[in-house]
Amino acid sequence: MPTCPSPRPWSLLAALLVGCVFVPPPPLPEEIAAMEAAKAARKSGRPQAPGEAGAEEGGGGGTEIAFKKGDAAPEGMTAAQVRAYAVAQGDPEAGEFTLEEALAGLPGRPDDALWVLFKTPRGVLECELEVERTPKTIANFVGLARGLRPWYDKASDAWVKRPYYDNTTFHRVIPGFMVQAGDPTGTGLGNPGYVIEDEIDPELIHDAPGVLSMANRGPNTGSAQFFITLNPTPHLDGKHTVFGHCNDAAMRLADDIALVPRDANDKPRDPELLNSVEIVRRPRVR
């Protein structure tokens, strides 16, 4: 059994909760509290824990979950429960947003490759997206990036359509491991008000630097935050949806971002800005 490397000292509670498994990123104290609250909710019968008998997608006779607005999304929800959770939060899309909606009006040919351009003061990180293998993840990511997928804005207490990732930061960076972004609050706790299902493909693995993958805190709890690996991280395979791959130039920039001075929670001491995120089509390399 491999040992658990520690990029910095962890609290005993954090080590126990994550079981020495690196799920990007190691949890902040606020995240630990959220996990404890979710576990307590499961034990009380709401929501149902994974593996228990109950409602399945398309099935009947199971125990229904009475989600409430503002509830933390529990781990391990079924596809039907993911949608029910979104409805309870007031999601105008009811947890369903298609790739066709996400790509509406995007210039280029439908058979072109789809790329994301992460624009920063240091330069542009370019990553090709795995559209065919992770269509739901791509629909969500592209929809948020283009301002087409509604998300919940706590400040206005309203669901809005505007680019989610623009003028945010890389809020968690660990040299030799990963850089993480996708949270407008810059805390690692922000989310768009809903979650999406994982799309785990056995052929899409964290086998190299430059893998673009969804951050989460358990099965079917991803939503908007993402990370880019700086080295192979096979211990994350099967736990996080890989939805893209970044080019060599992007990796040089990502390595630079990871090397900035950071605090005990791996947050850069000076904000590492993500100015905007652009989605483009490019002819495929034959």
N, C-alpha and C positions, 0 to 999 in steps of 0.2 A: 504494500500500500504506500503510495507516495506521500511524502510529508507535505505540510501546508506552508509554503513560503510566506513570510510576512514583510510586505514593503514598508511597514511601519508598525509600532506596537498597537495591538487591538485591546479593547476592553474584554474582560472575561465574558460578559453578557453577549457582546457582539460575536465573539468566537463560538459560543455555544449555539447561538441562533443560526448562524450560517453554516455550522458544522464543518468549518474549515474548507468550504467549497467556495471558490471565487466566483461569485455572480456579479458581473460588473454593475456598479462598483460596490465594494464593501459598504455595508449600510451605515448611514448617518444615525445619530441618536433618535432623530425624529422618525426615521424609517423603521427603526426597531420598535418604537412605540406603535406605529401603524400596523406592523406585523403582529404584535401582541394583541392589538384590538381585533384584528381579523381572526386570529386564532380563537379568541374568546367568543366571537360571534358564531364561529362554526360549532364550538362546543355547546352553545345554547340552542342549536338546532337551526340557526339562520345565519348563513346559508348552509346547504348540505355539503358535507365533506366529500372529496373525491373518493370514488370507489364504493360509496354507500348506495343501497338500493334507493331508487327515486326516479324522478322525471328525466327522461332522455329525449333528445331531439326526435320529434316524430312519434314519441311514445305516449302512453297514457297511464293514468292511475298512480303516477308518482307524486311525491310530496312537492308542492309548488313553493317557490321562494318568494317571500313578500319583501322585495327590495324597496328601499326608501331613498328619496333624493338625498344626496350627501353621504350615503354609505360608502365605505371603502370597498373596492372591488375585491371579492375573495379569490383565492387561488383555485384553479382546477375547475372552473365552470364549464359546462357543456356549451355547445354552440347556441342552443336555444336560451340558455341562461345568460350568455353574453348579450344577446339581443334584449332579453327581458330587463337586464340591468341597465342597458342604454335607454330603454323606454322609460324606466323609473327615474332616470336622471334628467329626462326631458329632451333627449337627443332628437332633433328634427328628422334625422335619417333612420331612427329606430334601430341603430346598430348595423345598418346595411348601406354601404356606399360602394358603388361599382367602379371598375377600372374605366369603363366608358365615360362615366361622369368625371373621373379624375383627369382624363386625357382630353376632355372636350376643348376644341379650339387650339390644341397644341400643333404648331407648324411641323411639317415633315411627313414622311410616308409611314403608314401603319406598320410596315415590316421593318422599319429602321430600329436600331438599338436605342434604348432609353438610358439617358445619363442624368446624373445629378451633379450640379456644380455648387460646392460649398464655398462661398466667397468670403474671405477673411482679409484683414489688413496684411497678413503675411503672403497672401496669394490665394489661388483657387485649388481646392481639393476636388478632383474629378473621379467619379465612381460610376461604373456601369451597373444598372439595376437588373435583377433577375425577374423579369416580368412574367415569363411563362411558368416558372416554378413557384413563385410566391405572389400570385395576382392580388390577393386580398390585402397583403401587407403593402404592396406597391400602390394599390388604389388608395389606401389610407395615407401613406407617406406623401405621395404625390398630391393628393387632394389637400392635405394640410399645407404643404409647401406652396401650392398655387393659390391658396385661399378659397378653394371650392368646397372643401369638406367643413361643415359647421363644427365649431368647438365652443366649449363653455368658458366664458370669460368671467372669472369671479369678481373682478373689479366692477363690472357693470351688471352682474347677475343676469347675463343674457348669453344666448348662443349667437355667435358671430361668424362671419365669413371674411377672414383676412389672413394673409400669410402668417402661419404659426411660428415659423422658425426665424423670421427676419429680426435682426437686432437682438439676438440672444447670445449666449456664450457657450464655450466648452467649460462646463462647470465641474468636471472631474477628470483629472489626468494622472496617469501612473506610468512612468517611464518603463519601457520594455513590456508593457501589458496592453493598455488601451487608452484612448481619449473618448470622452462621452459628452454628448450635447443633446439638445432637443427639449429643453425645459425653460420656458420664458421666465420662470421665477428664479432660475439660477441656483436652486437649492437641492435639486434631485428629487423633490417631492411633487413638482408640478405635473399636471396631466390635462388632456383636452376634455375631460368629463366623461370618458367612456373607455372601454378596453376592446381589444381585438383578439381573435383566435390566433394561436401560434400556427405557423406553416413550416413544420420541421421536415426537411427533405434530407434523406440519408446521404445524398451526394453533395449537399451544400454544407460544408463543415468549416470549422475555424482552423484551417491547416496552414495558414501563411499570414504574413503581415498584409494589411489592407483589406481584411474582410469587414464588410459593413453589416452590422447585425443589430437586432432589436434588444434593448435593455428591458428587463422585467424583474419582478420579485417573486415569480413562480409561474406555473402553467397558466396560459391565457390571461395574463395581467399586463402585457405590453400595450402601449398606446401610441406614444410619440417619441420617447427618448431612444436614442440609438448610440452605438459606439463603433469605433474603428480599431481593429486589433493592430498591435505593433509587432507581434510575434505569433507563432502558432499557439493556440490555446485550446487543445483538444478536450480539456475538462469541461468546456462549455457546449460541446456537441450534444445535440438532442435537447438542449435546454433553452436555446435562443434561436430565433428565426434569422438565418443568414439571407439577406435580400440584395446584396450587391458586392462588388469588388472594385477597389480603388487602384489607380495606376501608380507607377513608381514615383512620379513627381508629387503626387498627393501624399505618399508615404514619407517623403522627406519633410514635407510641411508638418505632417502629423507627429513625426518624431521631434521636431522643433517645439511644437506646442506642448508635448509631454515633458519637456525638459525645463519648463519655466519654474520659478520658485512657487511653492504651494504650501498650504497650511496642513494641519494634522488630518484633515478630512480630504486631502488631495484636491482641494479647490485652489486654482491659481490665485496668488495674492493680488495680482493685477489682472483684470478681466481679459480673457482671451476671446475676442469678439467673433461672432458669426454674423456678418453683416446681412447676408441674404442667401437664399437657396433657390437656384434656378433649375428647372427641369427642361431638358432639350432632347431632341431626336437627332441621331447621327447615323449615316450609312454604316451597315455592318462591315467589318473587315472580313473579306472572303478568304 
